Amino acid sequence: MRAHARRTAFFVAAVGIVTAVMGTVGTVSRDREARAADAPPPAAPAAPGDAPAPVAKVETWHGYLFRDAAGRTRLGEPVIAMGVMAVPPHVVAEPLAAKLAPWRSTADDDWFFLNYALEQADGVAKVPGVLVTLRGPVDGKEPSFFGEATDEPRTMRGARLVGVERLDAPWLTAWSVVFRDLASPWRVAHKVDRSPEAVRAFAGRALEALRAMRAHPAPDAAFAAAVRAVDPDGVVTTAFRREKERDLQRWLVDEDAAQGWKLPGLADLPPLPPTAEQTQALLLSTPTRAAFLAEVGKRWAGDLADVPLTHYVRTPGPHGGGTSWRRCTVADVRDGWSDADYAERRAVTQEVVGR
């Protein structure tokens, strides 16, 4: 399926995009200064009522890189889903695009369905092996409600490379059990087996897979050096890996308690951070961003990038738009949200959930 045909039936959403408004500063070269005296007079100020010039927004994009038919470097999102909504092309402009070329995948679309790929025996080789996090000002319309206006590209110019994550084949192979096992709740396929015996057997295999996933080493120093060569401030991350490992552990913990399995070794795993539902409850009950971060800190002493948050935002559209679900981390709230962003997104979330 192509991304520019409308798609529906979300099953599991991937990473949400967090945005923040930032002013831009113009610079004038010496040549332009030298020609200033010969330049025509500046245009008259806009009359009252004229539409203001659009303000560039700084956004954070997460995903894999691919080259489209027009030769552009674009960013796509890996998802576990039955279907997705169409989105505008997310284009990475030069000069960063050329530096990112070694990490472009063989994917050719705005979405990559991890579940469908990893169900297959040869699926590991098809998965994009590198995920990037980029931050910069974005041109183009924001995605509209229910996928309208999907053909106009959104272009990130002057982007910075924030982080890079490598998804190695051994880790993907261990993870693939959650898509191949007929009893797995992550299996999005017609052929499944949800019998109690099958689910219990899957739980044992899933625990073994989780141990193998967590035993996989972090990328080596050479990979970290390659990241810093593109951007001295860029870092190597394992955020995607950690998120999927936590999701699997949380399912095991919840099902073990509900079914009374008492899986051997499960209690020896490290503690889990608050859930997305728990942090959303804190968002709803805490009026300021600073107070929200303080409350999360009381409950989790680890990396805030490991603490998920679900919330809602207003989405533009031809008839007043609507609201859209978003998933981010508490680290995004700390690093990418302003106090005004927090107040607005909290208000929208309160409106949607009826509190």
Helices and strands as residue ranges (DSSP letters): E 18-21, H 30-34, G 36-38, E 57-67, E 73-79, E 90-92, H 96-99, G 101-103, E 111-113, H 114-118, G 123-126, E 130-139, G 145-147, E 154-156, E 160-166, H 169-175, H 177-180, H 196-215, H 221-230, E 235-236, H 239-259, G 266-268, H 276-285, H 289-299, G 304-306, E 308-315, E 322-329, H 330-336, H 339-353
